[in-house]
Amino acid sequence: MAIRSTPPGRKRRRKDKLHSPSLSTDYNSGMIPSRVRFTVRRQASLILLILICSVSVAGQPTDLSGRLDTLLGDPALGASVWAVKVVSVNNGEVLYERNSRVLLVPASNLKLVTAIAAIQKLGLDYRFRTRIETDGEIRNGVLEGSLIIRGSGDPTLGARPSSPDLEHMEAGNPWETFDSWAQHLKSLGIHAIRGDLVGDDTLLAPADPGPGWAWDDLPWGYASPAGGLLFNENLVLLHIVSSGPGSVPRLEIVPDLPFLRIVSTMATACEGQLPEIELTRDIGENLTTIGGIVRPSADQWRSVNAGDPSRYFMSALRQALNRAGIELEGTVRLAGSKPPSAARLLFTHDSPDLRYILRVLLKTSHNLYAEVLARIISTQPSRKSLESGIEQIEEVL
């Protein structure tokens, strides 16, 4: 069975091949009002649930057709285009179809292909391993040398693993991992670093924006680029709290780092105004503006991508070390195109296994997780590219 949709306000784009393991989920675009994006996502989830339940029970095509027609007839989806075809795996009977010959972007169901390739190439017990190393010695509470972080592309270093709800990472603690690293360094006798804080992000090649994204997609969290060093899924969470009509909403930034520049021009909707939140970011700049109209007395969350994953990671780690009282005398820098030479291992950090990672990928339709996995299965020893990963996916197919 296959489901594809094109939402209101978005033109269909042609995809010649498997350009991206996630393929941009166009219904998430910032051009589309958030209430429509939510409705599309909710209806898509309901449709998949109905398909799973109904197709498993033979002889129910009439009931299936009626239920799908009801969902797809939602007035909120009036300007959307849906392409659906349900076929029995037992006898090939077509149980339901609507616009089944219309060519639309396959969207997030291609994440299933990426997941299958990851299982075959990596195994369900696979874990990302980040190495914390040094080129110096520890003397009298001081690390006489640099602290080196060798990134593995681990997308789980952030709030989601500590959240009780897989789909709502705002309930978790983004600092949990970095705080534990800082405490472990102190347990090793490191209370000051007389060297640099060095990030090695060379395992993955630098990520360009996906070819399916429009320019106005890029500030949103779902368009976050992949990288060898990832903190909090490269997301900044915006907590928006509004009061009475016409008032200025309060904006809380989580995590709030000096690296980030976020400006709010939002206002609370007055009677008759249609709520809609917008994000803008000048290409190549680190300034993000959140504007538009929000509902009165609303408490809501939005996610913004932080831009450069490695700089975001290193800025956050520096702040975690500062909070723990570990003084850094040197600078914060990246290794560049050439990784640091062999150094002494202090400790490692392992991610949850691939089972957990796939739950996040498939349950939340996570674009970043999909791209990271596609790159990791590349046979390149370093600077793993999406193109090389796609070759491995096609080999599995």
Secondary structure in CASP SS format (residue, H / E / C, confidence):
PFRMAT SS
TARGET T0000
AUTHOR 0000-0000-0000
METHOD secondary structure of the structure
MODEL  1
M C 1.00
A E 1.00
I E 1.00
R E 1.00
S E 1.00
T E 1.00
P C 1.00
P C 1.00
G C 1.00
R C 1.00
K C 1.00
R C 1.00
R C 1.00
R C 1.00
K C 1.00
D C 1.00
K C 1.00
L C 1.00
H C 1.00
S C 1.00
P C 1.00
S C 1.00
L C 1.00
S C 1.00
T C 1.00
D H 1.00
Y H 1.00
N H 1.00
S C 1.00
G C 1.00
M C 1.00
I C 1.00
P C 1.00
S H 1.00
R H 1.00
V H 1.00
R H 1.00
F H 1.00
T H 1.00
V H 1.00
R H 1.00
R H 1.00
Q H 1.00
A H 1.00
S H 1.00
L H 1.00
I H 1.00
L H 1.00
L H 1.00
I H 1.00
L H 1.00
I H 1.00
C H 1.00
S H 1.00
V H 1.00
S C 1.00
V C 1.00
A C 1.00
G C 1.00
Q C 1.00
P H 1.00
T H 1.00
D H 1.00
L H 1.00
S H 1.00
G H 1.00
R H 1.00
L H 1.00
D H 1.00
T H 1.00
L H 1.00
L H 1.00
G C 1.00
D C 1.00
P H 1.00
A H 1.00
L H 1.00
G C 1.00
A C 1.00
S C 1.00
V E 1.00
W E 1.00
A E 1.00
V E 1.00
K E 1.00
V E 1.00
V E 1.00
S C 1.00
V C 1.00
N C 1.00
N C 1.00
G C 1.00
E C 1.00
V E 1.00
L E 1.00
Y E 1.00
E E 1.00
R E 1.00
N C 1.00
S C 1.00
R C 1.00
V C 1.00
L C 1.00
L C 1.00
V C 1.00
P C 1.00
A H 1.00
S H 1.00
N H 1.00
L H 1.00
K H 1.00
L H 1.00
V H 1.00
T H 1.00
A H 1.00
I H 1.00
A H 1.00
A H 1.00
I H 1.00
Q H 1.00
K H 1.00
L H 1.00
G C 1.00
L C 1.00
D C 1.00
Y C 1.00
R C 1.00
F C 1.00
R E 1.00
T E 1.00
R E 1.00
I E 1.00
E E 1.00
T E 1.00
D C 1.00
G C 1.00
E E 1.00
I E 1.00
R E 1.00
N C 1.00
G C 1.00
V E 1.00
L E 1.00
E E 1.00
G C 1.00
S C 1.00
L E 1.00
I E 1.00
I E 1.00
R E 1.00
G C 1.00
S C 1.00
G C 1.00
D C 1.00
P C 1.00
T C 1.00
L C 1.00
G C 1.00
A C 1.00
R H 1.00
P H 1.00
S H 1.00
S C 1.00
P C 1.00
D C 1.00
L C 1.00
E C 1.00
H C 1.00
M H 1.00
E H 1.00
A H 1.00
G C 1.00
N C 1.00
P C 1.00
W C 1.00
E H 1.00
T H 1.00
F H 1.00
D H 1.00
S H 1.00
W H 1.00
A H 1.00
Q H 1.00
H H 1.00
L H 1.00
K H 1.00
S H 1.00
L C 1.00
G C 1.00
I C 1.00
H C 1.00
A E 1.00
I E 1.00
R C 1.00
G C 1.00
D C 1.00
L E 1.00
V E 1.00
G E 1.00
D E 1.00
D C 1.00
T C 1.00
L C 1.00
L E 1.00
A C 1.00
P C 1.00
A C 1.00
D C 1.00
P C 1.00
G C 1.00
P C 1.00
G C 1.00
W C 1.00
A C 1.00
W H 1.00
D H 1.00
D H 1.00
L C 1.00
P C 1.00
W E 1.00
G H 1.00
Y H 1.00
A H 1.00
S C 1.00
P C 1.00
A C 1.00
G C 1.00
G C 1.00
L C 1.00
L C 1.00
F C 1.00
N H 1.00
E H 1.00
N H 1.00
L E 1.00
V E 1.00
L E 1.00
L E 1.00
H E 1.00
I E 1.00
V E 1.00
S C 1.00
S C 1.00
G C 1.00
P C 1.00
G C 1.00
S C 1.00
V C 1.00
P C 1.00
R E 1.00
L E 1.00
E E 1.00
I E 1.00
V E 1.00
P C 1.00
D C 1.00
L C 1.00
P C 1.00
F C 1.00
L C 1.00
R E 1.00
I E 1.00
V E 1.00
S E 1.00
T C 1.00
M C 1.00
A E 1.00
T E 1.00
A C 1.00
C C 1.00
E C 1.00
G C 1.00
Q C 1.00
L C 1.00
P C 1.00
E E 1.00
I E 1.00
E E 1.00
L E 1.00
T E 1.00
R E 1.00
D C 1.00
I C 1.00
G C 1.00
E C 1.00
N C 1.00
L E 1.00
T E 1.00
T E 1.00
I E 1.00
G E 1.00
G E 1.00
I E 1.00
V E 1.00
R C 1.00
P C 1.00
S C 1.00
A C 1.00
D E 1.00
Q E 1.00
W E 1.00
R E 1.00
S E 1.00
V E 1.00
N E 1.00
A C 1.00
G C 1.00
D C 1.00
P H 1.00
S H 1.00
R H 1.00
Y H 1.00
F H 1.00
M H 1.00
S H 1.00
A H 1.00
L H 1.00
R H 1.00
Q H 1.00
A H 1.00
L H 1.00
N H 1.00
R H 1.00
A C 1.00
G C 1.00
I C 1.00
E E 1.00
L E 1.00
E C 1.00
G C 1.00
T C 1.00
V E 1.00
R E 1.00
L E 1.00
A C 1.00
G C 1.00
S C 1.00
K C 1.00
P C 1.00
P C 1.00
S C 1.00
A C 1.00
A C 1.00
R E 1.00
L E 1.00
L E 1.00
F E 1.00
T E 1.00
H E 1.00
D E 1.00
S C 1.00
P C 1.00
D C 1.00
L H 1.00
R H 1.00
Y H 1.00
I H 1.00
L H 1.00
R H 1.00
V H 1.00
L H 1.00
L H 1.00
K H 1.00
T C 1.00
S C 1.00
H C 1.00
N H 1.00
L H 1.00
Y H 1.00
A H 1.00
E H 1.00
V H 1.00
L H 1.00
A H 1.00
R H 1.00
I H 1.00
I C 1.00
S C 1.00
T C 1.00
Q C 1.00
P C 1.00
S C 1.00
R C 1.00
K E 1.00
S C 1.00
L H 1.00
E H 1.00
S H 1.00
G H 1.00
I H 1.00
E H 1.00
Q H 1.00
I H 1.00
E H 1.00
E H 1.00
V H 1.00
L C 1.00
END
